[in-house]
Amino acid sequence: MIDLTKEQIDCALLRVEDGLRKYLSLQDSLENVDVSKDQDFQKRFNHFYRIRRNRNWQSQFYKLLQEKKKKGVAFAYALKTINRNTGRLEASFASKLVATIHPDKPVIDKFVLDNADLKLPYSSANDREAKILSVYNLLQKRIEDFLITENGAYLVRRFREKYPKEKITNMKMADLVLWQAR
């Protein structure tokens, strides 16, 4: 359950602008560049999403993003493909790839998970992949459930008041606020 107060929402909204600008710039560039080759896009994406992986890992990641940006991609597929290509189950980065293509999908992030009262399974957990999928689905449900509450509606209304020209999904509004509500 997500339990943000109106005061927490207002406080987080004061810190959203820089992240929002970077996010919108990335989204604007997504369709216009080959993300598997565009170094500027990759540098900005890496900075925004704090990707600190080696060149080979990044090459595989951006290749997948480029391949799927027009067709779409499910979280389970992104998670499995990144694992197959890099040897790592990267829940957070798989969710960031999916949310870049599908802005109505959540991002797995430490602060977002904390606010949703969720945790990723330990790296040694049995059935870790299935548990990650469960956490992702629960995160999406909890954010969707929050958005239909009084405080969720307040978040959307205040976000639109503060950024009236920005066209982003309610999910992304919630994501940005949850990310800043620390």
C-alpha positions in Angstrom: 0.0 0.0 0.0 1.2 3.5 -0.8 0.5 6.0 2.0 1.7 9.4 0.9 0.2 12.4 2.6 -0.6 15.6 0.8 2.3 17.3 2.5 4.7 14.6 1.3 3.3 15.0 -2.2 3.7 18.8 -2.2 7.3 18.5 -0.8 8.2 15.9 -3.5 6.7 18.0 -6.2 9.2 20.8 -5.3 12.0 18.4 -6.3 10.5 16.9 -9.4 11.3 19.5 -12.0 14.9 18.6 -12.9 14.1 14.9 -13.2 11.0 15.7 -15.2 12.9 17.9 -17.7 15.5 15.1 -18.2 12.8 12.5 -18.6 10.9 14.6 -21.2 14.1 15.2 -23.1 14.9 11.5 -23.3 11.3 10.7 -24.3 11.4 13.4 -27.1 14.7 11.9 -28.4 13.6 8.2 -28.3 11.7 8.1 -31.6 14.2 10.3 -33.5 17.5 8.6 -32.8 19.0 5.1 -33.1 19.5 4.6 -29.3 21.8 1.7 -30.0 24.3 4.1 -31.6 23.5 7.6 -30.3 26.1 8.4 -27.7 24.4 11.5 -26.5 21.1 9.7 -25.8 23.0 6.9 -24.0 25.0 9.4 -21.9 21.8 11.2 -20.9 19.9 7.9 -20.2 22.8 6.5 -18.2 22.9 9.7 -16.1 19.2 9.9 -15.6 18.7 6.3 -14.7 22.2 5.9 -13.0 23.4 3.1 -15.3 26.9 2.2 -14.3 27.5 -1.0 -16.3 30.3 -1.8 -18.7 30.2 -1.1 -22.5 29.2 -4.7 -23.4 26.3 -4.6 -21.0 25.2 -1.1 -22.3 25.5 -2.3 -25.9 23.1 -5.2 -25.2 20.7 -2.9 -23.3 20.5 -0.2 -25.9 20.2 -2.7 -28.7 17.2 -4.2 -27.0 15.7 -0.7 -26.4 16.2 0.2 -30.1 14.7 -3.1 -31.3 11.6 -2.8 -29.1 10.9 0.9 -29.0 8.3 0.8 -31.8 7.0 -2.7 -31.3 6.7 -2.7 -27.5 8.0 -5.0 -24.9 6.7 -6.8 -21.8 8.6 -6.6 -18.5 9.1 -10.4 -18.4 10.6 -10.4 -21.9 13.0 -7.5 -21.1 14.1 -9.1 -17.8 14.8 -12.5 -19.5 16.5 -10.9 -22.5 18.8 -8.7 -20.4 19.6 -11.8 -18.3 20.3 -13.9 -21.3 22.5 -11.3 -22.9 24.4 -10.1 -19.8 24.1 -12.9 -17.3 22.3 -10.6 -14.8 18.7 -10.4 -13.6 18.4 -6.6 -13.8 14.9 -5.8 -12.4 15.4 -2.1 -12.2 17.0 -1.6 -15.6 14.5 -3.9 -17.3 11.7 -1.8 -15.8 13.3 1.4 -16.9 13.6 0.0 -20.5 9.9 -1.0 -20.4 8.8 2.3 -18.9 10.7 4.3 -21.5 8.7 2.5 -24.2 5.5 2.3 -22.2 5.1 5.4 -20.0 2.1 3.8 -18.3 4.4 1.1 -16.7 6.2 1.5 -13.4 9.9 1.9 -12.7 11.5 -0.4 -10.1 13.6 1.9 -8.0 14.7 1.7 -4.3 12.8 4.8 -3.3 9.7 3.8 -5.3 9.7 0.3 -3.8 10.2 1.7 -0.3 7.2 4.0 -0.8 5.1 1.0 -2.0 6.3 -1.2 0.9 8.0 -3.7 -1.5 11.4 -5.3 -1.7 13.2 -7.2 -4.5 14.2 -10.7 -3.6 17.8 -11.3 -2.6 20.2 -12.4 -5.4 20.4 -15.9 -3.9 16.6 -16.3 -3.6 15.0 -19.5 -5.1 12.8 -18.6 -8.1 14.2 -15.1 -8.1 12.9 -14.3 -11.6 9.4 -15.3 -10.7 9.6 -13.3 -7.5 10.8 -10.2 -9.4 7.9 -10.5 -11.8 5.6 -10.7 -8.8 7.1 -7.6 -7.2 6.8 -5.7 -10.5 3.1 -6.7 -10.9 2.4 -5.7 -7.3 4.2 -2.4 -7.8 2.0 -1.6 -10.8 -1.2 -2.6 -8.9 -0.2 -0.5 -5.8 0.5 2.6 -7.9 -2.7 2.1 -9.8 -4.7 1.6 -6.6 -3.0 4.7 -5.0 -3.9 6.8 -8.0 -7.6 6.2 -7.5 -7.4 7.4 -3.8 -8.1 10.9 -2.6 -4.3 11.5 -2.2 -3.6 9.9 -5.6 -6.1 12.3 -7.3 -4.4 15.1 -5.3 -1.0 14.1 -6.7 -2.3 14.2 -10.3 -4.1 17.5 -9.8 -1.2 19.2 -8.2 1.2 17.8 -10.8 -0.9 19.1 -13.6 -1.2 22.5 -11.9 2.6 22.7 -11.5 3.4 21.4 -15.0 0.3 22.2 -17.1 2.0 21.9 -20.5 3.7 18.5 -19.8 2.0 15.5 -21.3 2.9 12.6 -19.1 0.9 9.6 -17.8 -0.5 9.4 -14.3 1.8 6.5 -13.7 4.9 8.6 -14.6 3.6 11.4 -12.3 3.3 9.0 -9.5 6.7 7.5 -10.3 8.4 10.9 -10.2 6.8 11.9 -6.9 7.5 8.5 -5.3 11.1 8.8 -6.5 11.4 12.1 -4.7 9.4 11.2 -1.6 12.4 10.1 0.5 
